[in-house]
C-alpha cells in the first residue's frame, strides 16, 4: 500500500508520537483505544499512522488542560 502524494505531510508512527509526548508507545496505543487520538491510516499489518496536525492538536489540548489545572 502506498501513501498518495496528496497527503499534506509525512505520517507519524506511534513511536514518533510517543517521543513528542515523552511517553511510551503503550500509552499512545491506550490513547487510541480511548479515542483521544485517531490514526488516519492503519496498514494491512495493523500499524497505525497519524497526521502531524492531529498530534499537534492533542499537544495543544494537553497543554491547555495543564494550564487550566494549574490555575485552580
DRENBA-742470 format. One record per residue (C-alpha): x, y, z; residue number from 1; residue in one letter. Coordinates in nm, 3 decimals, decimal comma, always signed. Example, Ala and Ser with C-alpha at 12.3 -4.5 7.8 and 13.67 -1.06 7.14 Angstrom:
% DRENBA-742470
+---------+---------+---------+-----+------+
|    east |   north |      up | pos | code |
+---------+---------+---------+-----+------+
|  +1,230 |  -0,450 |  +0,780 |   1 |    A |
|  +1,367 |  -0,106 |  +0,714 |   2 |    S |
+---------+---------+---------+-----+------+
This chain:
% DRENBA-742470
+---------+---------+---------+-----+------+
|    east |   north |      up | pos | code |
+---------+---------+---------+-----+------+
|  +0,000 |  +0,000 |  +0,000 |   1 |    X |
|  +0,136 |  +0,340 |  -0,086 |   2 |    X |
|  +0,052 |  +0,680 |  +0,055 |   3 |    X |
|  -0,095 |  +0,921 |  -0,202 |   4 |    X |
|  +0,131 |  +1,214 |  -0,291 |   5 |    X |
|  -0,151 |  +1,449 |  -0,196 |   6 |    X |
|  -0,105 |  +1,388 |  +0,178 |   7 |    X |
|  -0,013 |  +1,722 |  +0,340 |   8 |    X |
|  +0,281 |  +1,587 |  +0,539 |   9 |    X |
|  +0,456 |  +1,264 |  +0,629 |  10 |    X |
|  +0,265 |  +1,031 |  +0,857 |  11 |    X |
|  +0,387 |  +0,966 |  +1,209 |  12 |    X |
|  +0,437 |  +0,627 |  +1,368 |  13 |    X |
|  +0,331 |  +0,557 |  +1,728 |  14 |    X |
|  +0,695 |  +0,586 |  +1,834 |  15 |    X |
|  +0,712 |  +0,937 |  +1,688 |  16 |    X |
|  +0,400 |  +1,037 |  +1,881 |  17 |    X |
|  +0,536 |  +0,879 |  +2,199 |  18 |    X |
|  +0,861 |  +1,072 |  +2,162 |  19 |    X |
|  +0,675 |  +1,401 |  +2,112 |  20 |    X |
|  +0,490 |  +1,349 |  +2,442 |  21 |    X |
|  +0,770 |  +1,178 |  +2,636 |  22 |    X |
|  +0,559 |  +0,865 |  +2,689 |  23 |    X |
|  +0,575 |  +0,502 |  +2,577 |  24 |    X |
|  +0,412 |  +0,357 |  +2,267 |  25 |    X |
|  +0,184 |  +0,162 |  +2,503 |  26 |    X |
|  +0,047 |  +0,495 |  +2,624 |  27 |    X |
|  -0,013 |  +0,606 |  +2,264 |  28 |    X |
|  -0,199 |  +0,280 |  +2,198 |  29 |    X |
|  -0,412 |  +0,345 |  +2,508 |  30 |    X |
|  -0,497 |  +0,692 |  +2,378 |  31 |    X |
|  -0,612 |  +0,534 |  +2,052 |  32 |    X |
|  -0,828 |  +0,278 |  +2,234 |  33 |    X |
|  -0,985 |  +0,555 |  +2,445 |  34 |    X |
|  -1,050 |  +0,778 |  +2,143 |  35 |    X |
|  -0,808 |  +1,057 |  +2,233 |  36 |    X |
|  -0,610 |  +1,007 |  +1,913 |  37 |    X |
|  -0,731 |  +0,855 |  +1,587 |  38 |    X |
|  -0,499 |  +0,707 |  +1,327 |  39 |    X |
|  -0,551 |  +0,837 |  +0,975 |  40 |    X |
|  -0,425 |  +0,508 |  +0,834 |  41 |    X |
|  -0,393 |  +0,151 |  +0,957 |  42 |    X |
|  -0,170 |  -0,061 |  +0,736 |  43 |    X |
|  -0,268 |  -0,414 |  +0,634 |  44 |    X |
|  -0,028 |  -0,532 |  +0,905 |  45 |    X |
|  -0,217 |  -0,331 |  +1,169 |  46 |    X |
|  +0,038 |  -0,049 |  +1,204 |  47 |    X |
|  -0,116 |  +0,286 |  +1,291 |  48 |    X |
|  -0,012 |  +0,612 |  +1,129 |  49 |    X |
|  -0,103 |  +0,960 |  +1,244 |  50 |    X |
|  -0,116 |  +1,304 |  +1,086 |  51 |    X |
|  +0,120 |  +1,556 |  +1,248 |  52 |    X |
|  -0,167 |  +1,808 |  +1,265 |  53 |    X |
|  -0,373 |  +1,569 |  +1,479 |  54 |    X |
|  -0,078 |  +1,516 |  +1,713 |  55 |    X |
|  -0,024 |  +1,894 |  +1,735 |  56 |    X |
|  -0,393 |  +1,936 |  +1,825 |  57 |    X |
|  -0,357 |  +1,680 |  +2,104 |  58 |    X |
|  -0,041 |  +1,852 |  +2,229 |  59 |    X |
|  -0,222 |  +2,187 |  +2,232 |  60 |    X |
|  -0,523 |  +2,038 |  +2,413 |  61 |    X |
|  -0,300 |  +1,872 |  +2,669 |  62 |    X |
|  -0,106 |  +2,194 |  +2,723 |  63 |    X |
|  -0,432 |  +2,387 |  +2,764 |  64 |    X |
|  -0,560 |  +2,134 |  +3,021 |  65 |    X |
|  -0,231 |  +2,153 |  +3,211 |  66 |    X |
|  -0,252 |  +2,533 |  +3,226 |  67 |    X |
|  -0,618 |  +2,528 |  +3,331 |  68 |    X |
|  -0,544 |  +2,272 |  +3,601 |  69 |    X |
|  -0,259 |  +2,480 |  +3,733 |  70 |    X |
|  -0,473 |  +2,791 |  +3,772 |  71 |    X |
|  -0,712 |  +2,644 |  +4,028 |  72 |    X |
+---------+---------+---------+-----+------+
